[in-house]
């Protein structure tokens, strides 16, 4: 199980507001019920098999183009832990247990 955080930034949209693009990205993510996702103010976190996360990020990367963006910048961070099962919830709980 891998955890990935990504940020998609449409460039050249003619406005500084990106919330409509973010809403479109969220709608696309909801179609992929086989993975977990959590949107944050600065990006989105996905949880699932690594190959599937790459696939979903690629699909979501295309969404701004479908809504008029001419350029899109996507940043991705991946935590692919293979020595034990790790989830978004487990990672947070591990820190909370130490507080």
C-alpha positions as CSV (number, residue, x, y, z in Angstrom):
1,X,0.0,0.0,0.0
2,X,1.4,3.4,-1.0
3,X,0.5,6.9,0.0
4,X,1.0,9.7,-2.5
5,X,0.5,13.4,-2.2
6,X,0.0,15.5,-5.3
7,X,-0.7,19.1,-6.2
8,X,-2.1,20.0,-9.6
9,X,-1.8,23.7,-10.7
10,X,-3.4,24.8,-13.9
11,X,-1.4,27.7,-15.5
12,X,-2.7,30.5,-17.7
13,X,-6.3,30.2,-16.6
14,X,-7.0,34.0,-16.7
15,X,-7.9,34.1,-13.0
16,X,-6.1,33.7,-9.7
17,X,-9.0,31.6,-8.3
18,X,-8.5,27.8,-8.9
19,X,-11.5,26.5,-6.8
20,X,-13.5,25.5,-9.8
21,X,-10.6,23.4,-11.1
22,X,-10.2,21.9,-7.7
23,X,-13.9,21.0,-7.6
24,X,-13.5,19.3,-11.0
25,X,-10.5,17.3,-9.7
26,X,-12.6,16.2,-6.7
27,X,-15.4,15.0,-9.0
28,X,-12.8,12.9,-10.9
29,X,-11.4,11.4,-7.8
30,X,-14.8,10.4,-6.5
31,X,-15.1,8.1,-9.6
32,X,-12.2,6.0,-8.3
33,X,-13.9,4.2,-5.4
34,X,-11.0,1.6,-5.1
35,X,-8.6,4.2,-3.6
36,X,-8.9,6.4,-0.5
37,X,-8.3,10.2,-0.9
38,X,-8.2,13.2,1.2
39,X,-8.1,16.7,-0.1
40,X,-6.2,19.3,2.0
41,X,-5.9,23.1,1.5
42,X,-2.6,22.6,-0.4
43,X,-3.0,19.3,-2.2
44,X,-4.5,15.8,-2.2
45,X,-3.4,12.6,-0.5
46,X,-4.2,9.2,-2.1
47,X,-3.8,5.7,-0.6
48,X,-3.8,2.5,-2.5
49,X,-1.6,0.2,-4.7
50,X,1.2,2.2,-6.3
51,X,0.4,1.3,-9.9
52,X,-3.2,2.5,-9.3
53,X,-2.1,5.7,-7.7
54,X,0.0,6.6,-10.8
55,X,-3.0,5.8,-13.0
56,X,-5.4,8.0,-11.0
57,X,-2.9,10.9,-10.8
58,X,-2.5,10.7,-14.6
59,X,-6.3,10.8,-15.1
60,X,-6.7,13.7,-12.6
61,X,-3.7,15.6,-14.3
62,X,-5.8,15.6,-17.5
63,X,-8.9,17.3,-15.9
64,X,-7.7,20.9,-16.1
65,X,-6.9,20.5,-19.8
66,X,-10.5,19.3,-20.3
67,X,-11.7,22.5,-18.7
68,X,-9.6,24.9,-20.7
69,X,-6.2,25.0,-19.1
70,X,-3.4,25.2,-21.7
71,X,-0.6,24.2,-19.2
72,X,-0.7,22.1,-16.0
73,X,2.0,21.6,-13.4
74,X,1.7,18.5,-11.2
75,X,4.0,17.7,-8.2
76,X,3.9,14.3,-6.6
77,X,5.4,12.9,-3.4
78,X,5.2,9.1,-2.7
79,X,5.6,7.1,0.5
80,X,5.9,3.5,-0.6
81,X,6.6,1.5,2.6
82,X,7.0,-2.2,2.0
83,X,8.2,-3.4,5.4
84,X,4.7,-3.1,6.9
85,X,1.2,-2.0,6.0
86,X,0.9,1.7,6.3
87,X,-2.2,3.9,5.8
88,X,-2.9,7.6,6.1
89,X,-4.8,7.0,9.3
90,X,-2.0,4.8,10.8
91,X,0.6,7.4,10.0
92,X,-1.3,10.1,11.9
93,X,-2.2,7.8,14.8
94,X,1.5,6.9,15.2
95,X,2.3,10.6,15.8
96,X,-0.7,11.1,18.0
97,X,0.4,8.2,20.2
98,X,3.7,9.9,20.8
99,X,2.2,13.3,21.7
